[in-house]
Amino acid sequence: MGGDCSKFLADRTLRIEASGIRKIFDLAATLKSPVDFSIGQPDFDVPDMLKDTAVAAIRSGFNRYTPSPGIPELRRAIIENIARRHGYRPEACMVTCGTSGALALAVWACVGEGCGVLVPDPYFVSYRHLVTMAGGEPIFYDTYPDFSASAERIEAAAAPRCRVLILNSPSNPTGAVIPERTLREIADLARSRDWLVISDEVYDMFSYDCGSASFGALYDKTIVVNGFSKAAAMTGWRVGYATGPAELIEGMCKLQQFTFVNAPAPMQKAALAALETDLSGHAAAYRRKRDRICEGLSEAGYSFRRPGGAFYVFPEAPGGSGEAFAAKAIGENLLIVPGGAFSRRDTHFRISYAAPDDTIEKGLAILARLRRAFPK
């Protein structure tokens, strides 16, 4: 009715592709009872105590705007939680609309035109496009075939225009965890180059074989982003946070005032309660799921690196194309995400094992059947 409106789309919009994950999410809605290995969303529900806290906040009238950085008691509790878990006290903290909101604000506040930003490959889908939106240039450091970030690999990719480094451990989509010794080497490199580091630690509770160190404890020019979507299953409640140097957090908060305004008020109260709730049982359950998915993939003959954390595994695609293999899987009512959604390569696919045990067993059976269709 309104004619061709595409001419009104800005170049920054045209340069961004639709999320490969969201395409699969939309496809899932059209299939009848698919076996879903696609979405990184916990299969457990928000604990009842946190639901009760949110409902009580709503009913008590805690529904108005909060201070843009978040309610003071939540910010204080986040800092105290970090001090207990990681042994350092961040200079400043702000509450955001999910970890994605924290990432967006960090990039928009600190990346300008022509700024080089070092991004891991494979990467979480948002990193590349957030940098593009800000006018920066994603410069990829390759972590194939073992998905290990290292100071050597980062330094090899670095260019003089690089000012920002993005880290993600435990990683989405690979599940790789960067050991603390390696993080210290990366911190030394960042210090020598005077880089800002944005460290995405939203899966830090899901580290199965070793502790998950916080990069903020190792290097002071770090913005750490985290949230409650994974550990407390509050994916739809949109509460995250960012910590780091006061000047940078203040800059991010200024941008939040004119964009997100503040994280949902009642959910901030629930987040405060989440920090006082023992959620470690979920990590133990997901370690068991990780072990089962790896066992099944190995028995079926897939080539993959055993993930150390998060709830993903990133196997090589039989036949060499993740996109083609994902299409075959859809024909079997199995939803997986082709690796090209997370990488410049299309050689792998991502499985999310954040799923009920019976779904995992059904999915493994389908994957075994699919694997037999390809020569060993």
C-alpha positions, 0 to 999 in steps of 0.5 A: 500500500505504501509503495517501495520503502526500501530506499529509506533503509540506512546503509547500516541496516542493509549491511546486516543479515537476519540472524541465522538463529532467529530464522531457525526459531521462526522455522520451528514455529512452522514444524509439528513437534520438532526435535529442537537443538537450535536455541540456546535457552535453558530447558528449566524454568525460572525458579518459583521463588524468583517468580514470586519475587517478581509477582510481589514487586508487580503487585506492590506497585514497583512498576515505574521507571527505575534509575537508568543504571538500575536500582542501587541495591542490585548494583551493590549486590552484583559487585559483592557477588563478583567480589565473592566469586572472582576476588576483585571489586569492579569500579562501577556497575550498571543494570541493562536490558539483558546481556545483549543490551550490555553488549550493544551499549559497550560497543556503541559507547566505545567503538567509532568510525574505522575502529578495529575490533578483534572478534573471535571466529566462530563468534556469537552472532551479535558481535560482528553486527554490533561492530558494523552498526557502530561504524567499526570494522570487525577483524577476526581472530581464527580459533579453528580447529580447536576453538582455542583463543590465545594471545598468539592467535589474537596478536597474529590477527591484530592491525594498528587500527585495533582498539578493542578486543572481544572475548567470550568464555565459555563460548557460544557457539563452541562451548570452549573455555579459555584457561586462566593461564591463557587469559593472563597471557591475553591480558598481558597482550592487551596491556601492551597494546593498550586495548579495551577488552569486552568480555562476555561471561554470560555462561560463566556458571556453566564451566564443567571441567575447570573454573571460569575466571573473570577477565575483569580480575586480570586487566583493569581496562575491561568491560565485563557483561553478564546477566541472568538469562542462562543461570536463572533461565530469565531469558524473557525477563531481560536483565543483564549487567555490565561492570568496568571502569567508571568512565566507560560505565558512565558513558554506557549509562548515558546511551541507555538513558536515550535507548533502553531507559532502564531494565524492567523494574520488577525483574530487577527485584527478581535478579536481586533475589537470584543473586541470593539463590543457589543455582549450582544444581543446574550446572551439574545437570548440564554437565551430565547433558554435555557428557551424554551428547558427546558420548552419542556424537562420538558413537555416531562417528561425528568429529567434534571438540569436547566443549568445556562449558556453556551448553553447545557443541560445534561438530564438523558437518558431514559432507562439508557444508553446515547449511546443507547438513542443517537442511537435511536435518530439518527434513528429519524434523531436527532443528540445528543451526548451520555454522555459517551463522556464527562464522566466516566458514560453513563447515560446522553446525551448532547443537544446543543441548539445553533440552530435556533428556528425552529430546536429547535422546531423540536428537542423537538418534536422528543425528546417528541416522543422518551420519550413516548417510555419509561415507566415513 
